[in-house]
Amino acid sequence: MDTVLENLILELNRGTQVLTVLNILRDEQYGYALLQKLNDNDISIEAGTLYPLLRRLEKQNLLVSSWDKLEPRPRKYYKISNYGEEVLKKLKTEWSKIVKSMMNVLEV
């Protein structure tokens, strides 16, 4: 695949990452488990992209986190906040509009 196409595909995927992560985090997950769940669903995202995204979403009050220190290795768990739920609902509505418009334009 040529570089231009690869970059365009990456750009398309980046546009869906917030929506995807917020939706999956309706159930509490720690970072690595979230990464695995994304990969299991054929959603390619690198750890170097995911963790900064999680920190940004938490800073924007879209996620809340807590540490589980009972495991031998502490894990930070993330879950969507109440505000994040409101934002997710609106993002889903916008996503549906985008998909509908694109289907019309692409005549699929």
C-alpha positions in Angstrom: 0.0 0.0 0.0 1.4 3.4 -0.8 2.3 6.0 1.8 -0.4 8.5 0.8 -3.1 5.9 1.2 -1.7 4.6 4.5 -1.7 8.2 5.8 -5.3 8.8 4.7 -6.5 5.6 6.3 -4.7 6.5 9.6 -6.4 9.9 9.4 -9.8 8.3 9.0 -9.2 6.0 12.0 -8.0 8.9 14.2 -11.3 10.6 13.7 -13.2 7.7 15.3 -10.9 7.0 18.2 -12.6 9.2 20.8 -16.0 7.8 20.0 -14.8 4.2 20.1 -12.9 4.6 23.4 -15.7 6.4 25.2 -18.2 3.8 24.0 -16.0 0.8 25.2 -15.3 2.5 28.5 -18.9 2.4 29.5 -17.5 -0.7 31.2 -14.5 -0.1 33.3 -11.2 -1.2 31.8 -7.5 -0.8 32.4 -5.3 0.5 29.6 -3.9 -2.8 28.3 -7.3 -4.6 28.5 -8.8 -1.7 26.5 -6.0 -2.0 23.9 -6.7 -5.7 23.6 -10.4 -5.2 23.2 -9.8 -2.6 20.5 -7.4 -5.0 18.7 -9.8 -7.9 19.1 -12.4 -5.7 17.2 -9.9 -4.9 14.4 -9.5 -1.4 15.6 -5.8 -0.6 15.2 -4.4 1.8 17.8 -0.9 1.9 19.2 -0.3 2.0 22.9 1.7 5.2 22.3 -1.5 6.8 20.9 -4.0 5.2 23.4 -2.4 6.2 26.7 -2.1 9.9 25.8 -5.7 9.8 24.5 -6.9 8.4 27.8 -5.0 11.1 29.8 -6.5 13.8 27.5 -10.1 12.4 27.9 -9.6 12.3 31.7 -8.3 15.9 31.7 -11.4 16.9 29.7 -13.6 15.2 32.4 -14.9 12.6 29.9 -13.3 9.8 31.8 -12.7 9.0 35.5 -9.9 6.7 36.7 -9.0 4.8 39.8 -6.0 2.7 40.8 -6.3 -1.0 41.7 -3.3 -1.6 44.0 -4.4 -5.1 45.0 -2.7 -6.7 42.1 1.1 -7.3 42.2 1.3 -4.6 39.5 -1.0 -1.6 40.1 -3.4 -0.9 37.3 -5.2 2.3 36.4 -8.8 1.7 35.5 -10.8 4.1 33.3 -14.5 4.5 33.0 -16.7 7.0 31.2 -17.9 9.9 33.4 -21.4 11.2 33.6 -20.3 14.1 31.5 -18.6 11.7 29.1 -21.9 9.8 28.7 -23.6 13.0 27.7 -20.9 13.8 25.2 -20.9 10.2 23.9 -24.6 10.4 23.2 -24.2 13.6 21.2 -21.1 12.1 19.3 -23.2 9.0 18.4 -25.9 11.3 17.0 -23.3 13.2 15.0 -21.7 10.0 13.8 -25.0 8.7 12.5 -25.5 11.9 10.6 -22.0 11.6 9.1 -22.5 8.0 8.1 -25.9 8.8 6.5 -24.4 11.7 4.6 -21.4 9.8 3.4 -23.5 6.8 2.3 -25.5 9.3 0.2 -22.4 10.9 -1.3 -20.7 7.6 -1.9 -23.9 6.1 -3.3 -23.2 2.8 -1.5 
